[in-house]
Amino acid sequence: MAYVSRYDVSNNTFAPLQDPQITPYGVNGIVNAVEVDASNNCIYIGGSFSTAGEIIATYVARYDLTNKKWESLSGVATVTTSYTYKTAGEGVGAGGGVYALYWDSVNGRLFVGGAFTKVQSDQIDANNIAYWTPGPGNSASGSWSPLNGNGGQGVIDGIGGVYAITGDGTNIYVGGQFQNAYIGGSSTNVFNIAYWEPTGSTWNVLGGNLSGRGTNGAVRALTWVASGLPNIGSGLFLGGDFQTVELGGGGPTTANNIALWSPSGVGLWYQIYQGVGSGAVPGTVSSTLLALSGCCATPRAATRAR
């Protein structure tokens, strides 16, 4: 089945994702992330591979369930203002692969995160994160775009890249192992977590009432809860390898691998029972139910950051 398969709940069996008549099956490397575009019946995968089925697909690809075929995510050929030619190209370029995918169903585009510096066959600069928009009629001949900020694009100065992406319907939240993003014309500390505002194309810190920001270790899981959180309504849950949040200012605040951030006012950080002891949390959140997985100890007492 070559690194990717589907599970049929009706008869409790695993099967290849693609049409059995198509060989070779799956992809030729590791798959780190899977996302679904339910409205167009497509499954997106990201990881460390160079082919999907019989086609070239560099680190990211999609499987069209309707037409039963693998497709690479290509860009558009353009002539720039300096009269250099960019071919249609495809996929993610130089770096260590794709670790995170997020399908933005509101705007119909795929956000791709990982450890890379370029997309569209090494032709477009994109530091660790970019988005791909399908072409007309959900065509695989779409367009790649960086997440630009004021002074540069993407997230930088880290050893791991982007591990998690989610959205709230407007803003895109990005977590991982990086230090900076371009804000206000310069490279600015964000400490492993930031959000990108498409309107105006700006990066922003996750600040708090102690004037601090970010986490002191890698962020590996993100989930946005749109409503139902007591007293605050909506918020962003973060899981990973960190002990404190709200670095700088009047912080830091102890969190122990799991925390909640609310966009209320200047932003508010919350402890989740003061975390889960030692170890990483690569978990997730569904609705108002918090589900944790990973190497963790005992949950503890809950409070808002001071």
Secondary structure as UniProt FT lines:
FT   TURN            2..3
FT   STRAND          5..8
FT   TURN            9..12
FT   STRAND          13..16
FT   TURN            20..21
FT   STRAND          30..37
FT   HELIX           38..40
FT   STRAND          42..48
FT   STRAND          51..52
FT   TURN            53..54
FT   STRAND          55..56
FT   STRAND          60..64
FT   TURN            65..68
FT   STRAND          69..72
FT   STRAND          78..79
FT   TURN            81..82
FT   STRAND          85..86
FT   STRAND          95..104
FT   TURN            105..108
FT   STRAND          109..116
FT   STRAND          118..119
FT   TURN            120..123
FT   STRAND          124..125
FT   STRAND          129..135
FT   HELIX           136..138
FT   STRAND          139..146
FT   STRAND          155..156
FT   STRAND          161..167
FT   STRAND          172..177
FT   STRAND          180..183
FT   TURN            184..185
FT   STRAND          186..189
FT   TURN            191..192
FT   STRAND          193..197
FT   TURN            198..201
FT   STRAND          202..205
FT   TURN            209..210
FT   STRAND          213..215
FT   STRAND          218..229
FT   TURN            230..232
FT   STRAND          233..241
FT   STRAND          244..247
FT   TURN            249..250
FT   STRAND          253..254
FT   TURN            256..257
FT   STRAND          258..262
FT   TURN            265..266
FT   STRAND          268..271
FT   TURN            273..274
FT   STRAND          284..286
FT   TURN            287..288
FT   STRAND          289..291
FT   STRAND          303..304
//
